[in-house]
Amino acid sequence: MSTEFAKPVSVQCKPNRLAAWLVQLMGWKIEFNGLPAKQGVLIGYPHTSNWDFVTMMPIKWAVGLPVQFFAKASLFRIPLFGRWIRFIGAVPIDRSLPQGVVGEMVDALKQHKQDDRLLWIGLSPEGTRKRTEGWRSGFYQLALGADVPLCMLRIDYGNKVAKVTDFMRLTGDVQADYARIAKVYKGVKGFHAHQAAPIRPLPARNAASVNASSTTSLN
């Protein structure tokens, strides 16, 4: 765990009692003490099943995690569905902008830092529920480019524990940073354990293009 952030954490959240009761009914436990800053990037691993969404949404609400995710703007124009995804934390993003999806998210985080407003962006570094040979680069580019904390959510079906206590500041040394991330996730088991991607960056030719799947959220 990183020691770069002061304790107690500076940003407390507003828990939802009904969601907390539902999480308990599901047999899950949550470890969470707050967030170290008003802006940051949260990654959830392993993401191996649609059940991750069903499980993590009540956990998000139970602790009041203010995590949002970006979705293409056209989805918000779909009746009812647009309202629903906005309700669960989606924010529209314009993929046609020259800076690209990651660039737009970096700009959003920087603007929120400047305005001292809350914005945490949730991503799945695997980008898909199927097994891949590594992680997409979007989350790394985003946290590093905006200079915000990276939160590593452990989705551990083996122990039915969602742990949101590990934060780090990326250094730009990809190998060293991934080694630290792998240490945090050591021993965690996904719903389909064999589908969890190894914690390493994908080869450059696959990771260079950041598409919609690199911004998949747990929300």
N, C-alpha and C positions, 0 to 999 in steps of 0.2 A: 504494500500500500504506500502511496506517495505521502511524504511528509511535507510537501511544498505548501500546503494550505493550512491556515491557522484553525485551531479548535478552540471553542466550538465553531461549527460551520456558520457562515454568515447569513444564509438564506434558509429560513424555516418555511415549511409548507402547511397547507390546511387539509388535514385528513378528513375523509368521509366515513362516518361510522357505519353506514349501511354497506358500503363497499368492503370495509374491514371485516364486517360480519360474514359477507359472502366469501371472502378470501379464507377466513377461518373454516367456513363450511366446506370449502374445497380441499381443506387439509394442508394449505400452504402457510408458510411463515415468511415474514418480511424483515429484513435488516436494513434500516435506513435512519440516518441521523440528521439529514438536511443536505443542502448544497453549498459548495464553497464560493459560488459567485452567482450573479444574476444572469449570466450568459454562459452557455457551454454546449457541448455535444455529448449526447448519450448514445452509447452503442449497446445492443442487446445480443448476447451469444450464449448458447447456440440457437440458431433459428432454423428448426428442422421440420416444423409442422404448423398447420393452421391453428392448432390448439394453443400455440404461443399467443396469438391475438386474444383468444377467449380467456386465457389465464392472465395475461399481463394487463389488460384493460382494467379489471377490478383492482389489481395491485396498484396501478397508476392512480386510480381514484382513491384508493384506500389511504395512501400516504400524501395525496395531493400533489403528485409530481407535475410540474407545469411544462410537460414535454409536448412539443408540437412537431409536426412533420409536414413536408412540402409535397403537394400533388399538382399535376398539371391543371392549369386554370380552366380548361374546358369541362372538367369533371364537376366544377361548382355550378355549371349552368344546367345540369341535369336535375329536373324537379325532384324534390325530397332527398335524393341521394346527395346532392350538393349541400343541403342543410345538415344532413347526417354527418358527413365527413368533416364539416366545419365544427360540428358539435364535439366530435371526438378528438379534435386538435389539429385538423388539417389547415394548411395555409396555401393559397394559390401561388403558383410560380409560373413565370413566362419563359418557356424553353427557347423562344426565338431570340432572346437577348444575346448580344455578342459575347458577354463574359461567361455564358453557359450557366448550367444549373448550380454547380459548386460556387462559381463566382457570384451569383446572385445571393446565395445563402451566406457567403462570407460577408458581402456588403450589408446584408440584413443584420448579422451579428455585430458588425462594427458600428452600425447606426444605433443599435440598441445599447451598446456599450457607451457610446457618446451621449445618448439621451438618458442613461442610467435606467433603462427599462428591462424587464424580464424577458428572456428568450432562451429556451433550451430546445435544441433540435434533436429528435430521435432518429436513429438510422440502424439498419441491419448491415453490418460490414460484409456479410456473405452475399447479400443482394438477392437471394433465392432460398427456397426451402430445400432444394436438391443439393447434394454434395458437389462442391467445387474444389479446385486445387489450391484455393487460398482466398484472401479477402480482397475486395475491391478497394480502390484508393480514395473514394470520395470522402469518407469520414476523416481520413488522415489529412487530406488537403484542406478540408473545412476547419478542423480544430487548429491546425498549424497556421493556416492563412489568417484566421481571425484572432489567433493567440488567446484561445479560451480553454478552460479545463476540459479534459476528456473524462467522462464518467463511464465506467465499465460495469454494466448490469449483468449479473450472473443469473441465467435462467436455468436453475439446477433441478431437473425432474428427479434426479437420483435421491435427493434429500428433501424435495419439495420446498426449496428455499429460494426466494428472490432476494439477492443481495445487492444493495445499491450503496456501497460504502467506499468504493475504490475510485480514486481520482488521480489523474496525472497531467502534467503539462508536457506536450510533445516537444522533442528537442530538434527534430529534423534529421537525426541519425536513425534512419528507418530500421536497421537491424537491431539496434539497441532498444528502440522504442517497442518494437514487436516482441522482443525478448521479455520486456517488463510486462507487456499485455498478456503474453502467454503464461507468465507466472501467476498472474491474477486469476486466470481461467483454469488453472491446473485442477483436474479432477471433476470439473463440472460436466454433467451429462444432460444432453438434450432429449426431447421426447423420442426421437429416432436417433439414438446415439451414433449409429454408423454413418449418418448423413452430415454430421458436423464437419465443417471445413477445417483443415489445418490452419493454425494461426500464423500465417505468413502472407506477404503480398503476392498477388497474382503477377505473372510475367507482364512486363510493361506493355506489350502489344494488346493484352486483354484488359488491363487496368486503365489504360489511357483514356478510353472513352467512358465518361460518366453518364449513364443513362438513367431511366426511371428506376430501374431495379436497384441502383446504388443509393437511392433515397428512400427505400422501403423502410417503414417505421414499425414499431411495436404498438403504436397507438391504435 
